[in-house]
Amino acid sequence: MLLLEIKNLDKIYSSRLGLNKVQALDSISFSIEQGEYIAVMGESGSGKTTLLNILATIDRPTSGEVILEGENILGLKQSQLSAFRRDNLGFVFQDFNLLDTLSIEDNIYLPMVLAGESFGDMEERMKALTKRLGIENLLKKYPYEVSGGQKQRTAVARALITRPKLVLADEPTGALDSKSSEHLLELFSEIHKGGQTILMVTHSIKAACHASRVLFIRDGKIFNQIYRGVNSYEKMYKKISETLTSLQVGGEF
């Protein structure tokens, strides 16, 4: 089932006087099926972060369409965007974005509190999620009292508690050590198997190997894509490495 369509997306940044222009995205088009796990890769400046920000409704394109379940989200008014993000999107950031003044429990509850959910619903979802993520014993602690891996699992719980249609992850393993990174990627794979749709921007080949599809962006355009299919982890790693090498040297597929 089709969840998201990106059609002919352009983003041009102009200097204050309009003398200099940089095209960050150039006619980007692709679609995401419900339940897909997509990794987006590319060199710094390729446009992948711009793409993520537009999908998150944080930035707006110069032209094009972003259609979620038949609705062009670019047509939403500024006053509607906060509610749209809260009801449809979950976010996992490299630097966690937790509030140090709130406990782990309250950080996770926050999106549901803002949505006006009943305490009974919040408590039920909290118990199930935190047990699944292995942080049920940390709820009364504060972010500065737990490890980076535990912070990231808290961020994942916060992203999932609203049951979003799409989880957007921006370099989710970037601030983690290798062991915590592997645990997080295993967690993402488990969440994906449960039917959650995920789009992740990453520089990590290991992270991308867990996705069901990898999109490569160069100079604001889709350069190539790889489907996992029946490929093993080792085969995916080799294919991604070869594609990144070709991307860096300007090769073609």
N, C-alpha and C positions, 0 to 999 in steps of 0.2 A: 504493500500500500504506500503510495506516494505521500511523503510528509512535507518536504520542503523543495521548492524550485527557485533556483537563482538564474535570472535571465538577463543576459547582456549587461552585466554590471560594470559600470565605469566609475572611477573616482579620480578626479583631477584636483590636486592641491595647487593653489595660486599664491604668489607673494602678495603682500599688502596692496601694492599698486597694480598687480596683475601682469607684471612684466615677465616673471618667471613662472613656468608651469611644470608640474611633475605629475605624470600619469601613474598613479599607484596601482590601479586596476584597469584592465583593458578588455572589455567585452567578455567578462567571466560568465560562463554558463555551466551549470551542472545541477543535478537533482539528488535528493537524499530520500531513500526509502525508510519507512518506519522500522526501527530496530537495527539500522545500520550503525557501524562503528567506523568512522572515517578519521584518518590522520591527514593533516595538511602539512607539507614540508616545503622548504625553500630557503634560500640564503637570506640573510638580513637585508631588508629593503626590497624583497621580492613582492610584497603585497599581502602576505598571509595574515599579518596582524590587522591590517586595514580591513581585510575580508571578515575576520572574526568580529571586529568592532561594529561593522555594519550589520552582521547577523544578530549581534547583541543589542542593536538599536542605539548604540552609544554614538555612532557616527552615521552620516547619511551619504549615499552615493551621489555622484553627479547625474547619473542616469541609470536606468535599469529597474528590475523588479525583484523583490524577495517575497515569495508567496508561501505562506504557512497554512497548510490545509485549506487551500483555495482563497485565502485572504492576503492581499498585498499589504504587508506590514509597514511599508514605506508610506502608506496613506494614512497611518495613524497620526493623530494630533499629539503635540508635545504633552498635553495633559493626560493622554491615554497610555503613554509609554511605560510608566512605572508599573501600572497594573498589568500591562501586557507581559513585561519581564517577569513579574512575580508569578503570574498564572501559567506561563508557558516555558520559561527558560530556567535552567539551573547553571550556576557558574562555579568553576574550580580554577583558582588562580595560582600562579607560581609562588606568590608570597602570602598565600592563604587568605589574606584580608579578613582576619578575625578581629573582634573588638576585645582588647585586653581588659576593659572594664566590665565585661560580661563573662560569666562562667561558660564552660564548654556547653552545658545544657542550654543556657539562654542564647548562646550564639546559634545553636541549631534551631531553637524555637523561633528565632527572630522573623524569618520569612512568613511563618504561619500566624504569628502575632500581628504582623502588618496586614495580613490578608483577613484578619478578623475571625480566624477559626476558633472553634470551641476548645476548651482545655482538654476535654475528654478525647477528642480526635487527635490533638497534638500529643498527648501523653501516650496514646496507643501507637502512633507512628514512631515516636521517639524510642520507645522500648524496643520495637522490632528492628529499627535501623541501627541503633547503637550496639545491640547485641550482634547483629550481622557484621558490623564493622569492628567489633572487638574493643569498643571504647565505653562500654556501659559502666565501668568502674571509675571513669574519669570525669563524670558529669559535673561534679561540684568543684573541680579544679578550674584554674584560669589558664588561658593560652600560654602565658609566660612560665607556667609550671609543668608543661608537657613537652615531649620531643617534637621534632619537625614532622616525623611520620604520623604522630598522633594528631598534630595540628591539621595535617592534610586529610586524614580520615574524618576529622571534625568538619572540615570544609566540604568533603564529599557528602556527609550526612546532611549538612545544611542545604546543599544543592539538590538532594534527592527528596527531602521531606515534603516538598510541595507537589511531588509526582509530576515533574515537568515533562513536556513533550520532547524537549531537546536539551541535553547537557552540553555546554560549551566549556572546553578545558584549554587554558592557555599555559603551555609549558608546565604541566602539573608535576613533573618530576624534577624540574630545574633546581629546586632548593633542597632536594633530598639526597641522602647518601645512597649508595648502590643497593643496600639491603632494603631500605624503606621504599626506594623506587620500584624494586621488584614486587614488593608487597602491594604497592598501589596499583601497579599494572595488572597484577593478578586480580585485584579487586575490581578494576574497570572491566576486565574480561568477564568476571562473574556477573556484574551488573548488566553488561551487554547481553549475556546469555539469558538474563531474565526479561529481555525485551526492551531495555532502555536504548534510545537513540543517542549517540555521542559523536560530537565533532571536536577533535583535539588538534591544536596547533603544537608542533614539537620539532626540535632539532635532533631528537634522539632516535637513532635507528632502532634500538631495542624497544622503545615505546611504540614506534610505528608498526613494528612486527606483530603487535597484538591486535591491530585494527583489521577489519574485514576489507577495507579499501584504503589505498594511500593516494592522495592527490599531490602532485608536485607543481609548484607555481614558480615561474621565472618571468621577471619584468612585467608583472601584473597579469600574466596569462597562464592558463592551464597548459603545462608543458607535457605532462604524461600522467597516467594513473595505473596503478597495479591493484588487481583484485586478489585477495588471499586465496579464495577457492579451496582447493585441496592441498595447496602448497604447505610444506612444513615450515617451522620457524626458521630453520637454516636456509631454506630456499628463498623465503621472503627476505631474510637479512641480505642475502647475496643480490637479489633483484633490486632492493632498495639502494644498496651501496653502489651498484653499477649505474643506477639512474641518477643518483646524486653526483657521481663522478662526471657523467655526461652533462648534467645540468651546469656544473661548475666550469667545465671547459667549453661549454657552448655547443655541445653535440646535439644531434637530432635523433629521434626514434621513428 
